[in-house]
Structure formats: C-alpha cells, structure tokens
C-alpha cells in the first residue's frame, strides 16, 4: 500500500521548524520544475493492476522461472527494500561484482542495466531470465504457458501455438514489463517543497530544513558539485552513460553493453513500431569516452541501500562524497566529472538533501 499522503504531509507540517531562506533564483526555479514528480503522485495511489500486470507480478515473484527453482526477480529486486539488492545476491547469482539496480521508476528510461545492454523493459526481463535465472527462452515460455496459460488465456495469447516462437518469449517479457512499469517513485518532502513553492507560491515553506535547502542548492550548483549535470529530471538521472573515475571494466561498461545489445535478437526495432525505438536509432556504442562509462542511477529512494556504484564498492553516502572529492583514483582516457568543491559542513548538507528524496512507499504483500 501507499501511506496516506495526508498523514505524511501532516507529519511534515508538525515536525518541521520554520525556515527562512534566501529567495530561489530563476535558474534554481527552472531546475525545481524539471525535478519535481508529476503532481498526480501527491495523492494516495488507489488504482489496481490490470490483468496483465497482475500476471506480471506473479511472474516477478515466481521461483519457477529459474533453473534451480530458487530465485525470482524479487530475489535481487526486493520490494521491501526499494526493489534493490540488499543481500548482494546478484553477485552470487551471476558471479560478477555488478549489483542489481533498483526498479523504482525504470519504465521512464530508455536503456537498462548498468551497461545498457537492453533497450526495453521487456528485453531486460528476458535477459535476466536467460542469464541470471539460467533458463532458455523456450524453457521460460513452456513454464509460463503450462502454469498460467489457462488462467490467463486472454493475456498469454501466444501460448496456444503448436511450435515455439520468439514472439512467445517477447510476450512473456512484456507481461513482466507491464508489472514492473507500475513500480514508481512517490511523493517526497522535496516534491512537497517544490509543489508549495511553485504551485502554492509559499516563499518560506517549512517542509525542508535550512540544511536540506542548502544541500539542494549545492546539488544544483554546477561549479561546486556538478550533481545536476547528470542527475537531472524527475528521477534525478538523465539516463546517460558516463565515466566518473571508478575504473575501466571491459566486461561491464557501456562499450561492452553496446556489443551485447548489438548481438541480441531482442532489440526494440525487431519487435515494435519504429516510433517506439528512436533512442536506439541514434545510440552510440564506441568511443574513448565510453570506456569505464556506466549508466547514471536514480538518486531517489536511496534509503536502505547497502552499497553504491555499479560494483557496490561504497557502503555509505559519506564514502561516495569522499570519492567525488578526488575522482581520479583510476586513470581513464576520458573522465566526465571534476572534483567536488565542498567544505565539511557542506558535505553533510548535501547528504541531508539526498535523504529528503526518500518517499514513504510500503509495497504490498507477495501475490498469491
């Protein structure tokens, strides 16, 4: 369920001290408009799932969609922990140090995985089933059709075919996509602050503390931090791929992901209308700037994250900030970041702002 917005907003009102801050500049106001969630997320979410999404939710939790009948999508994308990997299970499953990203809000992006080897959410699902769950698409289709084909005949329209086809696999992927696309981000104290400032026109909203507001302004400052240059938009990510100095990983960076994508039969353009695949038509997979480059993650809902970066090398936001003070530990031909210019108290303010990007979402119980 989603905690009542009225309750949460009321709590913000009663517990926040009065804040008098410097007026928001026109530049900052523009950034606020671009980073606030759509206002319809301010209300409590009550609509149910479609029949397709309900089946997708069941597949998301189904251990039968794995070779050993022991893992599901929810094993690495844990609903109770912002749909991210809290037990480092993804490393145990695929034998690589790459940690599973959170699925909150992923329907709004173009590329999937840290290396961008899938260009659709349904292709990501199939990639996970075949690589991480160790099933062939034929085995996955057979299991889904045998287990759910009769009950969800109107959804699994391809299950009646006498011979296996890749179209059946795509249908299974799209069923999972229909559920994962409902896993959204929800209203935060930051969004409420922006709402009151821009829509309610409250010049001294008390939703954010003075330190959180200072951290927000540091986040927006391209000279002092540059955070907003990559972590922009409502999800606080521009969806791009950048080399930030965490080292060149030839098996998992954007260049490697591009090669995997080009070898995949599950490219958007092979299964959907061209107008849905424009991002792939203009994608670039080579260049020195893509060596050691990884996808920019969302900064919403970092609460409870056990680790950070593509390989989980940092265990706290404090360690992440320390890294960005000097991001040149690993020599790369091209690096997309410059050192942060922050005093000790400003580092704390920046972290406080990031913590204001956590919402109060509580996921429902596992489907039966």
C-alpha positions in Angstrom: 0.0 0.0 0.0 1.0 3.7 -0.2 1.0 5.5 3.1 -1.7 8.2 3.1 -0.3 11.4 1.7 -2.4 13.5 4.1 -0.8 11.7 7.0 2.7 12.1 5.6 2.2 15.7 4.6 0.7 16.5 8.0 3.7 15.0 9.7 6.0 17.2 7.7 4.0 20.2 8.8 4.0 19.4 12.5 7.7 18.4 12.8 9.5 20.9 10.6 10.9 24.1 12.1 10.3 27.5 10.5 12.7 28.0 7.6 13.6 31.4 6.2 16.0 31.1 3.3 17.3 33.2 0.5 14.9 33.6 -2.4 15.1 30.9 -5.1 16.8 32.2 -8.2 15.2 31.9 -11.7 17.8 29.2 -12.5 17.0 27.2 -9.4 13.3 27.6 -10.1 13.8 26.1 -13.6 15.6 23.1 -12.1 12.9 22.6 -9.5 10.3 22.4 -12.2 12.3 19.8 -14.0 13.0 17.6 -11.0 9.6 17.5 -9.3 7.5 14.4 -9.8 4.2 14.8 -11.6 1.7 16.2 -9.2 -0.7 13.3 -9.5 1.8 11.3 -7.4 0.9 13.7 -4.5 -2.4 11.8 -4.0 -2.7 8.3 -2.5 -2.4 5.6 -5.2 -5.6 3.5 -5.2 -6.0 2.1 -8.7 -5.4 -1.6 -9.1 -3.3 -3.6 -11.5 -4.6 -4.7 -14.9 -5.0 -8.4 -15.5 -1.7 -8.4 -17.5 0.1 -6.6 -14.7 -1.3 -9.0 -12.1 0.2 -11.9 -14.0 3.4 -9.9 -14.4 3.6 -9.5 -10.6 3.1 -13.2 -10.1 5.9 -14.0 -12.6 8.1 -11.4 -10.9 7.9 -13.4 -7.6 7.8 -16.9 -9.2 10.8 -19.1 -8.2 9.8 -21.5 -11.0 11.3 -19.1 -13.5 14.8 -20.2 -12.7 16.9 -23.3 -13.2 17.1 -24.3 -9.6 13.6 -23.1 -8.7 15.3 -21.0 -6.0 15.4 -17.3 -7.3 13.0 -14.9 -8.8 13.1 -11.3 -10.0 12.2 -10.3 -6.4 15.2 -12.1 -5.0 17.5 -9.4 -6.3 14.9 -6.6 -6.6 13.5 -6.8 -3.1 10.1 -5.0 -2.8 10.6 -4.2 0.9 13.9 -2.6 0.1 13.0 -0.2 -2.8 13.3 -3.1 -5.3 17.0 -3.3 -5.0 19.5 -6.0 -4.0 20.2 -5.7 -0.3 22.0 -9.1 0.2 24.4 -8.9 -2.6 22.6 -11.8 -4.2 23.2 -10.6 -7.7 26.9 -11.2 -7.3 26.2 -14.8 -6.1 23.8 -15.4 -9.0 25.9 -14.2 -11.9 29.4 -14.4 -10.5 30.1 -10.7 -11.2 30.5 -7.7 -8.9 27.8 -5.8 -10.7 24.9 -5.1 -8.3 21.3 -5.0 -9.3 19.8 -1.6 -9.7 16.5 -0.5 -8.1 13.4 -0.9 -10.3 11.6 2.1 -9.0 10.6 4.3 -11.9 12.5 2.4 -14.5 9.7 2.5 -17.1 10.7 6.1 -17.8 14.1 5.2 -19.1 15.5 4.1 -22.5 18.3 1.8 -21.6 18.6 -1.0 -19.0 21.3 -2.5 -16.8 24.4 -0.6 -15.9 25.9 -1.2 -19.3 22.7 -0.5 -21.3 22.6 -3.9 -23.0 18.8 -3.9 -23.3 16.7 -1.1 -24.9 13.4 -2.0 -23.4 12.0 -3.1 -20.1 10.7 -6.4 -21.5 14.1 -7.2 -23.0 15.7 -6.6 -19.6 13.3 -9.2 -18.1 14.2 -11.8 -20.8 17.9 -11.0 -20.3 17.6 -11.7 -16.6 15.7 -14.9 -17.1 18.2 -16.3 -19.6 21.5 -15.1 -18.0 20.8 -14.8 -14.2 18.0 -17.4 -13.9 19.7 -19.8 -16.3 16.7 -20.7 -18.3 16.4 -20.7 -22.1 13.6 -18.6 -23.5 12.0 -21.9 -24.7 12.0 -23.2 -21.1 10.7 -20.0 -19.7 7.8 -19.9 -22.2 6.9 -23.5 -21.6 6.8 -23.0 -17.8 4.7 -19.8 -18.1 2.3 -21.4 -20.6 1.9 -24.6 -18.6 1.5 -22.8 -15.3 -0.6 -19.8 -16.2 -1.8 -20.3 -19.8 -5.3 -21.5 -18.9 -6.0 -18.9 -16.1 -4.6 -16.0 -18.1 -5.6 -17.1 -21.6 -6.6 -13.6 -22.6 -3.2 -12.3 -21.7 -1.0 -15.1 -22.9 -2.4 -15.1 -26.4 0.7 -16.8 -27.9 0.6 -19.9 -25.7 -1.8 -21.8 -28.0 0.8 -22.1 -30.7 1.9 -25.6 -31.6 5.5 -24.6 -32.0 7.8 -22.4 -30.0 8.5 -18.9 -31.4 10.5 -15.9 -30.2 7.2 -14.0 -30.3 6.1 -16.1 -27.3 9.2 -15.1 -25.4 8.6 -11.4 -26.2 5.1 -11.8 -24.9 6.3 -13.2 -21.6 8.8 -10.3 -21.3 6.1 -7.8 -21.9 3.9 -9.3 -19.3 6.6 -8.8 -16.7 7.2 -5.3 -18.1 3.5 -4.5 -17.5 4.0 -5.0 -13.8 7.5 -3.5 -13.4 6.3 -0.4 -15.2 3.9 0.2 -12.2 6.8 0.3 -9.7 7.0 4.1 -9.4 8.6 6.7 -7.2 6.2 8.6 -5.0 5.9 12.0 -3.3 8.8 13.1 -1.1 9.4 16.0 1.1 11.4 17.5 -1.7 8.5 17.3 -4.1 6.2 18.8 -1.5 8.6 21.7 -1.1 8.6 22.3 -4.8 4.9 22.0 -5.0 4.4 24.6 -2.3 6.9 26.9 -3.8 5.9 26.8 -7.4 2.2 26.0 -7.2 1.1 27.2 -3.8 3.6 30.1 -4.0 4.8 29.8 -0.5 8.1 31.7 -0.2 9.1 30.2 3.1 7.8 26.6 3.1 8.9 24.7 6.2 8.9 21.2 4.6 12.7 21.2 4.2 15.1 22.3 6.8 17.7 25.1 6.3 20.4 22.5 5.9 18.4 20.5 3.4 17.8 23.6 1.4 21.5 24.4 1.5 22.2 20.9 0.3 19.6 21.3 -2.5 21.4 24.5 -3.7 24.7 22.7 -3.6 23.2 19.9 -5.7 22.0 22.4 -8.3 25.4 24.3 -8.4 27.3 23.1 -11.4 30.5 24.8 -10.2 30.6 23.4 -6.7 29.3 19.9 -7.3 28.0 19.3 -10.8 25.5 16.8 -9.5 22.6 18.2 -11.6 24.6 17.8 -14.8 24.0 14.0 -14.7 21.3 13.6 -12.0 18.6 15.7 -13.6 14.9 15.2 -14.3 12.2 13.8 -12.0 14.1 10.6 -11.4 17.4 12.5 -10.7 19.1 10.8 -13.7 19.5 11.8 -17.3 19.7 8.2 -18.3 23.1 8.6 -19.9 26.4 6.8 -19.6 29.4 8.5 -18.1 32.9 7.6 -16.9 33.3 9.0 -13.4 36.6 7.5 -12.5 35.5 4.2 -10.9 37.8 2.3 -13.3 37.6 0.7 -16.7 35.6 -2.5 -16.6 35.9 -4.0 -20.1 33.2 -6.7 -19.3 30.6 -4.4 -17.9 31.0 -0.8 -19.2 29.0 0.9 -21.9 31.2 -0.4 -24.7 30.7 -4.0 -23.6 27.0 -3.4 -23.2 26.7 -2.0 -26.7 28.3 -5.1 -28.1 25.9 -7.3 -26.2 23.0 -5.2 -27.4 24.0 -5.4 -31.0 24.2 -9.2 -30.7 20.8 -9.5 -29.2 17.7 -10.6 -31.1 15.5 -8.8 -28.6 16.1 -5.3 -29.9 13.2 -2.9 -29.8 13.3 -2.3 -33.5 12.8 -6.1 -34.2 9.5 -6.3 -32.3 7.9 -2.9 -32.0 7.0 0.0 -34.2 9.9 2.3 -35.1 8.4 5.3 -33.3 8.9 3.4 -30.0 12.6 2.8 -30.7 14.0 6.2 -31.6 16.5 6.1 -28.7 18.2 3.0 -30.3 18.4 4.5 -33.8 20.8 7.3 -32.6 22.7 5.3 -29.9 26.5 5.3 -29.9 28.4 2.3 -28.7 32.0 3.2 -29.4 34.4 6.0 -28.3 37.1 6.6 -25.7 34.5 8.4 -23.5 32.5 5.2 -23.1 35.4 3.2 -21.7 34.6 2.8 -18.0 31.2 4.5 -18.5 28.1 3.3 -16.7 24.5 4.4 -16.6 23.6 7.2 -14.3 21.4 5.8 -11.5 18.4 7.5 -10.0 19.1 9.3 -6.6 15.5 8.9 -5.4 14.9 6.4 -2.6 18.5 5.6 -1.6 17.3 4.8 2.0 18.4 1.4 3.0 20.9 1.0 0.1 23.6 -1.4 1.3 26.1 -0.2 -1.3 26.7 2.3 -4.1 28.2 2.5 -7.6 27.9 -0.3 -10.2 30.1 -2.7 -8.2 28.9 -1.7 -4.7 32.3 -0.5 -3.6 31.0 2.2 -1.3 28.9 1.4 1.7 27.6 4.8 2.6 26.8 8.2 1.0 29.7 9.6 3.0 32.1 7.3 1.2 30.5 8.4 -2.2 31.0 12.0 -1.4 34.6 11.4 -0.3 35.2 9.7 -3.7 33.9 12.6 -5.6 36.3 14.9 -3.7 39.1 13.2 -5.7 37.6 11.0 -8.5 40.8 10.3 -10.3 41.9 7.1 -8.5 41.8 5.1 -11.7 43.3 6.6 -14.8 40.9 6.8 -17.8 41.4 8.3 -21.2 38.2 10.4 -20.5 36.6 11.3 -17.3 33.2 13.1 -17.1 33.5 14.6 -13.6 35.5 17.2 -11.7 36.3 17.2 -8.0 33.6 18.5 -5.6 34.4 21.8 -4.0 32.8 21.4 -0.7 33.6 22.2 2.9 33.0 19.5 5.6 29.6 21.0 6.7 28.5 21.3 3.0 29.1 17.6 2.5 26.7 16.9 5.4 24.2 19.3 3.9 24.3 17.6 0.5 23.7 14.2 2.1 20.8 15.6 4.1 19.2 16.8 0.8 19.7 13.4 -0.8 17.9 11.9 2.2 14.9 14.2 1.5 14.4 12.3 -1.8 13.1 9.2 0.1 9.4 8.6 0.0 7.1 6.7 2.3 6.1 3.9 0.0 5.3 0.5 1.5 4.9 -2.4 -1.0 2.0 -4.8 -0.9 2.5 -8.4 0.3 3.7 -11.0 -2.2 0.9 -12.1 -4.6 -0.7 -15.5 -4.2 
